[in-house]
């Protein structure tokens, strides 16, 4: 594979969002560079409306090369791996069905891969649309994994320029298909809604010697829609699963010292979707003055700690 004339495959998993799916496909038709293929995962048993939207586009001779990938099992990783198996391109461009790509989206992704063969991943901001208007914010730092497990994530914000990154968010990210296949695809052992599957994929691509970059011009508008499955993002089960997945992924990619230090760090501090003791206490105190839905307090600490030990078991049984 050379650094020029690459084929770009859009990965579009969808479930029971037919109106947004239609807008997503219409936006892909308006790209300044058309994708070589658009692979759409569908559940015919649960989402006949989505199937009908795709069939409508195919019937009216769309400019898009649409490939339907029919599923019988739930889960985002099941969908992404099915799309990966079906893809014939060089780069997988992942986009949520509630994300609407701006016209130069794919052009701005492609220019990095086709100018530098060491690029293994490119992402841009999924800009949250709040009350019908884009919520544009400036990033204060890069997406990083701070040893031994603090996750810095400002994926929805704009950097001032193209910057190196260590992880992306699946609403708007791309990775080399060959690198994904080399590492066995997307991690299928994760629990619940497969939180941190993007982190695992990005770390795996980086470990193969590739660079990841974040381009603020590779924009999509994100109309965050309600989930159909795994709807409890902040309930006890979700917090447990978030912590288990995060610990499993980091133990999988860390060396000996990181594996030794991660669990004490996670129990004491943790991250916002799965807080440790100090984070939980600060979250409860801050909750008196803030209504931020992502600010979890002390009630989230125990399920997160239990999840950490579940993640440890996942790692040693893998």
WONOR-V367610 format. One record per backbone hydrogen bond with DSSP energy under -0.5 kcal/mol. NH is the residue of the N-H (numbers start at 1). CO is the residue of the C=O. Records with the same first field share a line. If there is no record, write none. Layout:
NH=CO, CO
//
This chain:
9=7, 91
10=8, 37
11=93
12=10, 39
14=41
21=17
22=18
23=19
24=20
25=21
26=22
27=23
28=24
29=25
30=26, 27
31=28
32=103
36=8
37=8
38=65
39=10, 37
40=38, 67
41=12, 39
42=69
44=42
47=43
51=47
52=48
53=49
54=50
55=51
56=52
57=53
58=54
59=55
60=56
61=58
62=57
66=64
67=38
69=40
70=68
71=42
79=75
80=76
81=77
82=78
83=79
84=80
85=81
86=82
87=83
90=7
91=7
92=175
93=9, 91
94=92, 173
95=11
96=171
97=13
99=96
100=221
101=99
102=219
105=102
108=104
109=105
110=106
111=107
112=109
113=109
114=110
115=112
116=112
119=116
120=211
121=211
122=174
123=213
124=172
127=125, 220
128=126
129=222
130=128, 133
131=129
133=130
135=128
136=134
137=135
139=158
144=142, 152
146=144, 150
147=145
149=146
150=146
151=149
152=144, 150
153=151
157=154
158=137
163=214
165=212
166=143
172=169
173=94
174=122
175=92
176=120
177=90
178=90
180=176
181=177
182=178
183=179
184=181
185=180
194=191
195=191
197=194
200=196
201=197
202=198
203=199
204=200
205=201
206=202
207=203
208=205
209=206
210=205
211=118
213=121
214=163
215=123, 213
216=214
218=215
219=217
220=125
221=100
222=127, 220
223=98, 221
224=222
233=231
235=232
239=235
240=236
241=237
242=238
243=239
244=240
245=241
246=242
247=243
248=244
249=245
250=246
251=247
252=248
253=249
254=250
259=255
260=256
261=257
262=258
263=259
265=261
266=262
267=263
268=264
269=265
270=265
271=274
274=271
276=269
277=267
278=268
280=276
281=277
282=278
283=279
284=280
285=281
286=282
287=283
288=285
289=286
290=286
295=292
296=294
298=280
300=297
301=298
302=298
304=300
305=301
306=302
307=303
308=304
309=305
310=306
311=307
312=308
313=309
314=310
315=311
316=312
317=313
318=314, 315
//
